[in-house]
Amino acid sequence: MSAAFTLVHFVPVSSFDNFRNIDLTGIFNRVRSTPIATSNDNRRINFIGVYSESNDKTSKFQLFRNGVTEYVTTRILRENRVSSGKLYDELKKTVSYALQNYRSIEIIEPVYMMVSFYGVNGLLARDIHVFDVDHEVVPFESDKMIFPEVLIEDIDNADIRETIRPIMDILWNAYGFSKYSYELK
């Protein structure tokens, strides 16, 4: 992908164990492999696990045999802009799908969520303009925006809004705000 893209990983703590290898027999139809920011699900088993991509190949999903899940898309970062509302909506669906998948394949331990943007030098948030800004909003000045990981300790009782809140707050920190200014629904 040469365009700016969003990368989301879910990493169960057990994925670092050498003996973790998910048996793909029987899970193919239990795993929700819809890539982020699309409704297409063109799943197949590949060498490294379960894979799916959107029809136009702008969004991809990979469940690795060690339990790590990867979502990637160019559909959230467009024209050097990010809509934090769209990002939140897509992360909310993606976190929900990932946690459902882990429950269905019986991975119940804590999971780290990691979000990154690549190819984003000059990135601005589309929805900042609606606020009276008392400071200059400077475009992001690096090619990578790597957010701190978020630990989801209990996948059965995770509050998805609160799981995503640190990502949204840090995104707005990049533009001089102390926190994300919208209510998370």
C-alpha positions in Angstrom: 0.0 0.0 0.0 1.6 3.3 -1.1 -1.1 5.5 0.3 -1.3 6.5 4.0 -2.7 3.6 6.0 -4.1 2.6 9.4 -2.7 -0.5 11.0 -4.4 -2.2 14.0 -3.0 -5.2 15.8 -4.5 -7.3 18.6 -1.8 -9.3 20.4 -2.9 -11.9 23.0 -0.2 -12.3 25.7 -0.1 -16.0 24.9 1.0 -15.3 21.3 4.6 -14.9 22.7 4.6 -18.5 23.8 6.4 -20.8 21.4 3.8 -23.5 21.6 0.9 -21.3 20.5 -0.4 -22.5 17.2 -4.1 -22.1 16.4 -5.6 -25.1 14.7 -7.4 -23.7 11.7 -9.6 -26.8 11.4 -13.1 -25.8 12.2 -12.5 -22.2 12.9 -12.8 -20.9 9.4 -16.5 -20.3 9.7 -16.4 -19.1 13.3 -14.0 -16.3 12.7 -15.3 -12.9 11.6 -12.7 -11.9 9.1 -14.2 -8.7 7.8 -11.4 -6.2 7.3 -11.6 -2.8 8.9 -13.6 -0.1 7.1 -15.4 -2.5 4.7 -18.2 -5.0 4.7 -16.5 -7.4 2.3 -15.3 -10.7 3.6 -13.4 -12.7 1.1 -11.8 -15.0 3.5 -9.4 -17.9 2.8 -6.9 -19.9 4.7 -3.3 -19.0 3.9 0.1 -20.2 5.0 0.1 -18.0 8.1 -3.6 -18.3 9.2 -6.9 -16.8 8.0 -6.8 -13.9 5.5 -9.5 -11.6 4.0 -9.4 -8.5 1.9 -11.9 -6.0 0.5 -12.9 -6.3 -3.2 -10.7 -3.3 -4.0 -7.8 -4.6 -1.8 -7.7 -1.4 0.3 -8.6 -3.2 3.5 -7.1 -6.4 4.8 -7.5 -8.8 7.7 -5.0 -11.5 8.9 -5.4 -13.8 11.9 -2.0 -15.4 12.4 -1.6 -18.9 13.7 -0.1 -17.5 17.0 -3.3 -15.6 17.7 -2.2 -12.1 16.6 -4.8 -10.3 14.5 -3.9 -7.6 12.0 -6.2 -5.1 10.3 -4.9 -2.7 7.7 -6.8 -0.1 5.6 -6.3 3.0 3.4 -9.9 3.9 3.9 -9.6 5.9 7.1 -6.8 8.3 6.1 -7.8 10.2 3.0 -6.2 13.2 1.3 -3.9 13.7 4.3 -6.9 14.0 6.6 -8.3 11.8 9.3 -11.9 12.0 10.4 -11.8 11.1 14.1 -15.5 10.2 14.0 -14.9 7.7 11.3 -11.8 6.4 13.1 -13.7 5.9 16.3 -16.6 4.1 14.5 -14.2 1.8 12.6 -12.2 1.0 15.8 -15.4 0.3 17.7 -16.5 -2.3 15.1 -13.0 -3.7 14.8 -12.5 -4.1 18.6 -15.8 -5.8 18.8 -15.0 -8.2 16.0 -11.6 -9.0 17.4 -12.9 -9.8 20.8 -15.7 -12.0 19.4 -13.1 -13.9 17.4 -10.9 -14.5 20.5 -13.9 -15.8 22.4 -14.8 -18.1 19.5 -11.3 -19.6 19.3 -11.1 -19.7 23.1 -8.3 -17.2 23.6 -9.5 -15.6 26.9 -6.3 -14.0 28.3 -5.5 -10.3 28.1 -4.9 -8.8 24.7 -2.9 -5.8 23.6 -4.4 -3.4 21.0 -1.9 -1.4 19.0 -2.9 1.3 16.5 -0.5 3.0 14.0 -0.8 5.4 11.1 1.8 5.3 8.3 2.5 7.8 5.5 1.0 10.7 7.5 3.4 13.5 7.4 1.2 16.7 7.3 -1.9 14.8 8.5 -4.7 16.9 9.9 -7.9 15.9 11.7 -11.0 16.8 9.6 -13.3 17.5 12.6 -11.2 19.9 14.6 -12.5 23.0 12.7 -15.8 22.8 14.5 -14.3 23.9 17.7 -13.1 27.4 18.6 -9.4 26.8 18.6 -7.3 29.1 20.8 -4.1 27.8 19.3 -2.5 27.1 15.9 -3.3 23.6 14.8 -0.1 22.3 13.2 -0.2 19.4 10.8 1.4 16.2 12.2 5.1 16.4 11.4 6.2 12.8 11.1 5.6 10.0 8.7 4.5 7.6 11.5 1.9 8.0 14.2 2.4 5.0 16.6 0.0 5.1 19.5 0.8 3.5 22.8 -0.6 0.0 23.2 -3.9 -0.5 25.1 -4.2 -3.5 27.4 -7.6 -5.2 27.3 -7.5 -7.3 30.4 -10.8 -9.0 30.3 -12.1 -9.7 26.8 -15.5 -10.8 28.1 -16.2 -7.5 30.0 -14.2 -5.0 28.0 -15.8 -1.5 27.7 -15.1 -0.8 24.0 -15.5 2.9 24.4 -13.0 3.1 27.2 -10.6 0.8 25.3 -10.6 3.2 22.4 -10.6 6.5 24.4 -6.8 6.6 24.9 -6.3 6.4 21.1 -8.8 9.2 20.5 -7.3 11.4 23.2 -3.8 10.9 21.9 -4.9 11.7 18.4 -6.3 15.0 19.6 -3.1 15.6 21.7 -1.2 15.6 18.4 -3.2 18.7 17.5 -2.8 20.5 20.8 -6.0 19.4 22.6 -5.9 17.8 26.1 -8.5 15.1 25.1 -10.9 14.0 22.4 -13.7 16.6 22.4 -16.6 14.4 21.3 -18.7 12.0 23.5 -17.9 8.4 22.8 -21.1 6.5 22.0 
